[in-house]
Amino acid sequence: MKVKNGNRVIEKEEVNYDFDICEELQFELFELTQEESQVIVHFKIHSSEEEDAARIWKTTFLIDASTGVRYPMVHSEGISIAPDWTRIPANKPLNFTLFFKGLPKKCTVFHLVEMIPEPGGFEFTNIKRNSSDIYLVEM
């Protein structure tokens, strides 16, 4: 299993307003606009059997490693939501994509965790942020 990622450099951009606003509020507005983004995780799962299946639960989150705050999955493409299953044909990987609410700019490391009431949920820890917030997980 590989998680491809890299480091992220965060720089505060200069924002000019056409009206007077205190510096503290300017910074808060800047942070809010920067956090209105998404994190995209592409998956490529190879079957471990002749024919296998996979699904994702709505209780899948990105978790900020430093604060423990959870950021929910907002959409998925190419995989069924539990309780349904998506078949993984033999000798052909299942490719799917998960979309999550954007992480705060201060977050530099996160975990991807599928919190489910049974064994076998996805769990990838200590993923370093990259500049695109697009990741590939291959299993």
C-alpha positions as CSV (number, residue, x, y, z in Angstrom):
1,M,0.0,0.0,0.0
2,K,1.3,3.5,-0.9
3,V,0.0,6.9,0.0
4,K,1.5,9.5,-2.3
5,N,1.8,12.9,-0.8
6,G,4.2,15.8,-0.1
7,N,4.7,18.8,2.1
8,R,2.7,22.0,1.9
9,V,4.0,25.5,2.2
10,I,1.3,28.0,3.5
11,E,1.7,31.7,2.8
12,K,-0.8,34.4,3.8
13,E,-1.9,36.3,0.8
14,E,-2.5,40.1,0.9
15,V,-6.2,40.9,0.7
16,N,-7.3,44.5,0.2
17,Y,-10.7,45.6,1.2
18,D,-12.6,48.7,-0.1
19,F,-13.7,49.6,3.5
20,D,-12.1,49.8,6.9
21,I,-12.0,46.5,8.8
22,C,-9.8,45.6,11.7
23,E,-6.7,43.4,11.1
24,E,-8.0,40.6,13.3
25,L,-11.3,40.4,11.3
26,Q,-9.4,40.6,8.0
27,F,-7.3,37.6,9.1
28,E,-10.5,35.6,10.1
29,L,-12.1,36.4,6.8
30,F,-9.0,35.3,5.0
31,E,-8.9,32.0,6.9
32,L,-12.6,31.3,6.2
33,T,-12.2,31.9,2.4
34,Q,-9.1,29.7,2.3
35,E,-10.8,26.8,4.0
36,E,-13.8,26.7,1.6
37,S,-12.1,24.0,-0.4
38,Q,-12.1,20.2,-0.9
39,V,-9.7,17.4,-0.3
40,I,-9.8,14.7,-3.1
41,V,-8.6,11.2,-2.5
42,H,-8.4,8.8,-5.5
43,F,-8.3,5.1,-4.7
44,K,-7.1,2.2,-6.7
45,I,-7.9,-1.2,-5.0
46,H,-6.7,-4.4,-6.4
47,S,-8.8,-7.5,-5.6
48,S,-7.2,-10.0,-3.2
49,E,-9.5,-12.8,-4.5
50,E,-10.8,-13.9,-7.9
51,E,-13.8,-11.6,-7.4
52,D,-14.1,-9.2,-4.5
53,A,-16.3,-6.2,-3.5
54,A,-15.9,-2.9,-1.7
55,R,-18.1,-0.1,-0.3
56,I,-17.7,3.1,1.6
57,W,-19.6,4.2,4.6
58,K,-20.9,7.8,5.1
59,T,-19.0,7.8,8.3
60,T,-15.7,8.3,6.6
61,F,-13.7,11.3,7.7
62,L,-10.4,13.2,7.4
63,I,-9.1,13.9,10.9
64,D,-6.7,16.7,11.6
65,A,-3.8,14.9,13.3
66,S,-3.0,17.9,15.6
67,T,-6.6,18.8,16.8
68,G,-8.6,15.6,16.3
69,V,-11.3,17.6,14.4
70,R,-13.2,15.5,11.8
71,Y,-14.0,16.7,8.3
72,P,-16.7,14.6,6.6
73,M,-16.8,13.0,3.2
74,V,-19.2,15.0,1.1
75,H,-19.3,13.0,-2.1
76,S,-18.1,9.7,-3.7
77,E,-17.7,8.6,-7.3
78,G,-17.2,5.0,-8.5
79,I,-18.0,3.1,-5.3
80,S,-21.2,2.2,-3.6
81,I,-22.3,3.6,-0.2
82,A,-23.0,1.0,2.5
83,P,-25.1,-1.1,2.7
84,D,-24.6,-1.6,-1.1
85,W,-21.4,-3.2,-2.6
86,T,-19.4,-2.5,-5.8
87,R,-17.8,-5.5,-7.4
88,I,-14.0,-5.6,-8.0
89,P,-13.5,-7.9,-11.0
90,A,-10.5,-10.3,-11.0
91,N,-7.3,-8.8,-12.5
92,K,-8.8,-5.3,-12.7
93,P,-8.6,-2.6,-10.0
94,L,-11.5,-0.6,-8.7
95,N,-10.9,3.1,-9.1
96,F,-13.0,5.5,-7.1
97,T,-12.8,9.0,-5.7
98,L,-13.8,10.4,-2.3
99,F,-14.4,14.2,-1.8
100,F,-14.1,15.7,1.7
101,K,-14.7,19.1,3.2
102,G,-11.6,21.1,3.1
103,L,-9.0,21.0,5.9
104,P,-7.9,24.2,7.7
105,K,-4.7,25.7,6.4
106,K,-3.0,25.1,9.7
107,C,-3.4,21.3,9.3
108,T,-0.2,19.7,7.9
109,V,-0.9,16.1,8.7
110,F,-4.2,14.2,8.7
111,H,-5.7,10.7,8.9
112,L,-8.4,9.2,6.6
113,V,-10.6,6.9,8.7
114,E,-13.8,5.0,7.8
115,M,-15.6,4.7,11.2
116,I,-17.8,1.6,10.9
117,P,-19.4,-0.9,13.3
118,E,-17.5,-3.8,12.0
119,P,-13.9,-4.8,11.2
120,G,-12.3,-3.9,7.9
121,G,-12.8,-0.1,7.6
122,F,-10.2,2.0,5.8
123,E,-7.6,3.7,8.0
124,F,-4.7,5.6,6.6
125,T,-2.7,7.7,9.2
126,N,-0.2,10.5,9.1
127,I,-0.8,11.7,5.6
128,K,1.2,14.8,4.9
129,R,-0.7,17.6,3.2
130,N,0.4,18.6,-0.3
131,S,-0.2,21.8,-2.3
132,S,-3.0,20.4,-4.4
133,D,-5.0,18.5,-1.7
134,I,-5.3,15.7,-4.1
135,Y,-4.0,12.2,-3.1
136,L,-3.8,8.7,-4.4
137,V,-4.1,5.6,-2.3
138,E,-3.3,2.3,-3.9
139,M,-4.1,-1.0,-2.2
